[in-house]
Amino acid sequence: MNLILGALPYFSLPLLISLMLVPVCKIIGFRLGIYAEENARTVHHGRIVRIGGTAIFIAFVLALTVLWRADDTLNGIVLGGTIIFLGGLLDDIYDLRPRYKLLFQVSGTLIAMIVGKLYLTEIHAFSFVLTSPLITWPISFFWIVGISNAINLIDGLDGLSSGISTIVTLTIGLIGFFMGRRDICILTLCLSGAILGFLPYNFHPASIFVGDCGAQFMGFTIACISLLGFKTTALITLGLPMLVLFIPISDTLIAIVRRKLKGQKIMEADKGHLHHILMFKLKLGHRNTVLILYLVSALFGCASILAYFYPSLGMIVVIVLLLMADIFIEYTGMINPKYHPLLSLSNRIFGRPVMKDGEDPVDSANKGE
């Protein structure tokens, strides 16, 4: 009970601040004309304000200012996060070019690493331990920038990025609690509280969007907290946070490969993301798609907790989940219709007709082939 009472302010204060600020953001957004218009890629209808992340940012920073004494780590996260947030906010208002968006991300990441000392000090990979800054710093840098963009990329449906960010944050916080890391617990409680104060307005049908300012800030903060928590763990470094962040990481990597195979630019938007596949290709609908992705994210979160306590058993569960994920990717043709090694092997073993290269497994199933 004392533990719950002690943790309550760090969660409830940002939640209440966020709840109260979201309506204010909606009013300001409409008056300034900062809203998302309908186009070929959108799934919403009407004009919806897209600066809801402002409430998350202010709630998180204000709660920490009131409840926690500043140190290098907090300064690094807040200063770096502020730059990330401002870059995203400018993008929401003016639609910045990719080079300018990247400039804000690089600046915020470097500040977090230099001021907050948020970087890997050593990398554990099976029996190898790497400590050279020439290796650990670049990996830390690309981790923060990558996760910031990964959360932003999955922000395609109502409540998707904010809900998954909440699950990821709480999972990292729970592992931090088992590790005895009070700082991780405080940071994750404040961030999850701030996001959950926003989520009721953002869940389908959303009345406000988190925007680039919110999605990038959530991704940046999650990346920093994960570095803070797992940079000295004896497990394979970043292995656990990669599991927790499986959906945004895998969706980002698949999008990069898919676009390269199609001859598209990596930054060129398309409708081949995981949520698009579930919603349109499998026809699961908006809300069901989001809830399914919540469930998958929670499953990988549970697998990461299991792997923390029982590495061998956790690895078995992870392998099963990864096999299921690969079968799904092959079945839906997320990467390429020609990519279906496991399905082809299964068809050969069980005597079913082998799919031809370029044949869509979903279309084949719908035709009864």
Secondary structure by P-SEA (a helix, b strand, c coil): caaaaaaccccaaaaaaaaaaaaaaaaaaaaacbbbbbccccccccccccccaaaaaaaaaaaaaacccccaaaaaaaaaaaaaaaaaaaaacccccaaaaaaaaaaaaaaaaacccccccbbbcccccccccccaaaaaaaaaaaaaaaaaaacccccaaaaaaaaaaaaaaaaaaaaccaaaaaaaaaaaaaaaaacccccccccccccaaaaaaaaaaaaaaaaacccccccccaaaaaaaaaaaaaaaaaaaaaaaaacccccccccccaaaaacccccccaaaaaaaaaaaaaaaaaaaaaaaccaaaaaaaaaaaaaaaaaaaaaaccccccccaaaaaaaaaaccccccccccaaaaaaacc
